[in-house]
Amino acid sequence: MKASKEKILEDIFCADIDRRGVQYSRQYKCKKGRIDILTESTIYELKYELNRYNIQTAIGQLLIYKLNFTKEYKLAIVTAKIAENFQRDYLDITEPFNIMVICLSENSFPF
């Protein structure tokens, strides 16, 4: 079975977290869904390509996941690429929610 682009993104990002020595959980199941990656300080939502629809979905997911905890977590979206027609707009959407966007190099992917 071929791995999805998002699964490969998750594997690559987790390898980077491993290199940094940070403990994390993958696909952390909680009452309000399944968090892609959870560290002691941050909730990460992964989207292979960031476009208007995916970023709106990711923001909604992160805000809902945050409701599972009394502890304050940082929120972040991890992506492999940002859609060309969306390069200037994504910060206008994420900054009001204090959500980081981490864009990994597309060159890291085997497709």
Secondary structure as a PSIPRED ss2 file (coil, helix, strand):
# PSIPRED VFORMAT (PSIPRED V4.0)

   1 M C   1.000  0.000  0.000
   2 K C   1.000  0.000  0.000
   3 A C   1.000  0.000  0.000
   4 S C   1.000  0.000  0.000
   5 K H   0.000  1.000  0.000
   6 E H   0.000  1.000  0.000
   7 K H   0.000  1.000  0.000
   8 I H   0.000  1.000  0.000
   9 L H   0.000  1.000  0.000
  10 E H   0.000  1.000  0.000
  11 D H   0.000  1.000  0.000
  12 I H   0.000  1.000  0.000
  13 F H   0.000  1.000  0.000
  14 C H   0.000  1.000  0.000
  15 A H   0.000  1.000  0.000
  16 D H   0.000  1.000  0.000
  17 I H   0.000  1.000  0.000
  18 D H   0.000  1.000  0.000
  19 R H   0.000  1.000  0.000
  20 R H   0.000  1.000  0.000
  21 G C   1.000  0.000  0.000
  22 V C   1.000  0.000  0.000
  23 Q C   1.000  0.000  0.000
  24 Y E   0.000  0.000  1.000
  25 S E   0.000  0.000  1.000
  26 R E   0.000  0.000  1.000
  27 Q E   0.000  0.000  1.000
  28 Y E   0.000  0.000  1.000
  29 K E   0.000  0.000  1.000
  30 C E   0.000  0.000  1.000
  31 K C   1.000  0.000  0.000
  32 K C   1.000  0.000  0.000
  33 G E   0.000  0.000  1.000
  34 R E   0.000  0.000  1.000
  35 I E   0.000  0.000  1.000
  36 D E   0.000  0.000  1.000
  37 I E   0.000  0.000  1.000
  38 L E   0.000  0.000  1.000
  39 T E   0.000  0.000  1.000
  40 E C   1.000  0.000  0.000
  41 S C   1.000  0.000  0.000
  42 T E   0.000  0.000  1.000
  43 I E   0.000  0.000  1.000
  44 Y E   0.000  0.000  1.000
  45 E E   0.000  0.000  1.000
  46 L E   0.000  0.000  1.000
  47 K E   0.000  0.000  1.000
  48 Y E   0.000  0.000  1.000
  49 E E   0.000  0.000  1.000
  50 L E   0.000  0.000  1.000
  51 N C   1.000  0.000  0.000
  52 R H   0.000  1.000  0.000
  53 Y H   0.000  1.000  0.000
  54 N H   0.000  1.000  0.000
  55 I H   0.000  1.000  0.000
  56 Q H   0.000  1.000  0.000
  57 T H   0.000  1.000  0.000
  58 A H   0.000  1.000  0.000
  59 I H   0.000  1.000  0.000
  60 G H   0.000  1.000  0.000
  61 Q H   0.000  1.000  0.000
  62 L H   0.000  1.000  0.000
  63 L H   0.000  1.000  0.000
  64 I H   0.000  1.000  0.000
  65 Y H   0.000  1.000  0.000
  66 K H   0.000  1.000  0.000
  67 L C   1.000  0.000  0.000
  68 N C   1.000  0.000  0.000
  69 F C   1.000  0.000  0.000
  70 T C   1.000  0.000  0.000
  71 K C   1.000  0.000  0.000
  72 E C   1.000  0.000  0.000
  73 Y C   1.000  0.000  0.000
  74 K E   0.000  0.000  1.000
  75 L E   0.000  0.000  1.000
  76 A E   0.000  0.000  1.000
  77 I E   0.000  0.000  1.000
  78 V E   0.000  0.000  1.000
  79 T E   0.000  0.000  1.000
  80 A E   0.000  0.000  1.000
  81 K E   0.000  0.000  1.000
  82 I E   0.000  0.000  1.000
  83 A C   1.000  0.000  0.000
  84 E H   0.000  1.000  0.000
  85 N H   0.000  1.000  0.000
  86 F H   0.000  1.000  0.000
  87 Q C   1.000  0.000  0.000
  88 R C   1.000  0.000  0.000
  89 D C   1.000  0.000  0.000
  90 Y H   0.000  1.000  0.000
  91 L H   0.000  1.000  0.000
  92 D H   0.000  1.000  0.000
  93 I H   0.000  1.000  0.000
  94 T H   0.000  1.000  0.000
  95 E H   0.000  1.000  0.000
  96 P H   0.000  1.000  0.000
  97 F H   0.000  1.000  0.000
  98 N C   1.000  0.000  0.000
  99 I E   0.000  0.000  1.000
 100 M E   0.000  0.000  1.000
 101 V E   0.000  0.000  1.000
 102 I E   0.000  0.000  1.000
 103 C E   0.000  0.000  1.000
 104 L C   1.000  0.000  0.000
 105 S C   1.000  0.000  0.000
 106 E H   0.000  1.000  0.000
 107 N H   0.000  1.000  0.000
 108 S H   0.000  1.000  0.000
 109 F C   1.000  0.000  0.000
 110 P C   1.000  0.000  0.000
 111 F C   1.000  0.000  0.000
